[in-house]
Amino acid sequence: MSTRADTPAGYVFAGAGATGTDDPRARQHQWLAAAYDPLTTRRLAATGAGPGWRCLDVGAGGGSVSRWLAARVAPSGGVVATDLDPGHVGTAANLVVQRHDVVTDPLPEAAFDLVHARLVLRHLPRRAAVLGKLARALRPGGWLQIDEFDTGYGPCLLAPGPAARRRYEEFRAAVATVMRAAGAEPGYGAQVAEEMRAAGLTGIDVHAEVTVWHAGSPGLRLLLHTSHHLHERLAAAGLTGEHLADVRRVMTDPGFRAVSPVMYSVHGRRAS
Ligand SMILES: C[S@@+](CC[C@H](N)C(=O)[O-])C[C@H]1O[C@@H](n2cnc3c(N)ncnc32)[C@H](O)[C@@H]1O
């Protein structure tokens, strides 16, 4: 099985974060699930996924979506969940978990009724080729669902003061810089529909969602967690410890409000 050697700068969240003994990947998966599973599962349900379907969840991370799908397609259907680091996916009777690099490892062709990937392709080199590989893994009539953010984050609406607003905006810009330096494309969500069309998929349907974040919002908790998880890379990008402490205070202020990134959930189907 191949490794990340093919990803020049490497998966940005692969390294340990600055959260002491806590496992930063597990915490990241927890906030991802809390913030985005309601949208992802609503969209998956809209495909008609049900008993008997064969599904693939690529870059399954914490596995909450894989396990939801496994319950949905049971007892006769099944789910294959893949990831470079599959140790967090969890288990279910009809769930097969595989260590797999979607950039370099092969996928079976015409094998799945449904293929899903959330916040994975943005991190990959040659993501258009990967999307083509996912499309070819669909059986005729099968569904591809890609869930991805657009660029960065929306505006800050309410901050404790102008300095706090500036701290937040500089932090967001630094996160985007760190992502790009690792080879990720923070604006990938807005490109998915066109890439699906280029991959020959039909019936392309785009759903976009934004919310207003406050201190308790799971999406903002995820961003707060990112300030720890990417601490070293953010420091290398020029954010001081004082800056990071300030922005963490801003993001936990009860009066803070900011617009989330746009989350796109895009469907396409392989022609029958
Ligand atoms: C931001 S997480 C998203 C996890 C999950 N899809 C979710 O939304 O909760 C990205 C996931 O993609 C995985 N990943 C990164 N590069 C990959 C690759 N080349 N092949 C397979 N998985 C990869 C990471 O290990 C990580 O679990």
PDBQT file of the ligand as one rigid body, heavy atoms in Angstrom, charges set to zero:
ROOT
HETATM    1  C1  LIG A 301     -10.562  16.853   7.201  1.00  0.00    +0.000 C 
HETATM    2  S1  LIG A 301     -10.590  15.120   7.401  1.00  0.00    +0.000 S 
HETATM    3  C2  LIG A 301     -12.266  14.725   6.969  1.00  0.00    +0.000 C 
HETATM    4  C3  LIG A 301     -12.702  13.406   7.572  1.00  0.00    +0.000 C 
HETATM    5  C4  LIG A 301     -14.149  13.002   7.247  1.00  0.00    +0.000 C 
HETATM    6  N1  LIG A 301     -14.350  12.846   5.813  1.00  0.00    +0.000 N 
HETATM    7  C5  LIG A 301     -15.116  14.025   7.795  1.00  0.00    +0.000 C 
HETATM    8  O1  LIG A 301     -15.530  14.930   7.059  1.00  0.00    +0.000 OA
HETATM    9  O2  LIG A 301     -15.446  13.939   8.990  1.00  0.00    +0.000 OA
HETATM   10  C6  LIG A 301      -9.737  14.544   5.949  1.00  0.00    +0.000 C 
HETATM   11  C7  LIG A 301      -9.497  13.031   5.971  1.00  0.00    +0.000 C 
HETATM   12  O3  LIG A 301      -8.907  12.649   4.726  1.00  0.00    +0.000 OA
HETATM   13  C8  LIG A 301      -7.888  11.699   4.980  1.00  0.00    +0.000 C 
HETATM   14  N2  LIG A 301      -6.931  11.743   3.872  1.00  0.00    +0.000 N 
HETATM   15  C9  LIG A 301      -6.035  12.709   3.589  1.00  0.00    +0.000 A 
HETATM   16  N3  LIG A 301      -5.343  12.380   2.481  1.00  0.00    +0.000 NA
HETATM   17  C10 LIG A 301      -5.829  11.180   2.053  1.00  0.00    +0.000 A 
HETATM   18  C11 LIG A 301      -5.505  10.304   0.976  1.00  0.00    +0.000 A 
HETATM   19  N4  LIG A 301      -4.531  10.622   0.101  1.00  0.00    +0.000 N 
HETATM   20  N5  LIG A 301      -6.190   9.139   0.838  1.00  0.00    +0.000 NA
HETATM   21  C12 LIG A 301      -7.168   8.820   1.738  1.00  0.00    +0.000 A 
HETATM   22  N6  LIG A 301      -7.515   9.600   2.784  1.00  0.00    +0.000 NA
HETATM   23  C13 LIG A 301      -6.837  10.760   2.936  1.00  0.00    +0.000 A 
HETATM   24  C14 LIG A 301      -7.291  12.132   6.300  1.00  0.00    +0.000 C 
HETATM   25  O4  LIG A 301      -6.576  11.103   6.933  1.00  0.00    +0.000 OA
HETATM   26  C15 LIG A 301      -8.538  12.566   7.071  1.00  0.00    +0.000 C 
HETATM   27  O5  LIG A 301      -9.110  11.508   7.792  1.00  0.00    +0.000 OA
ENDROOT
TORSDOF 0
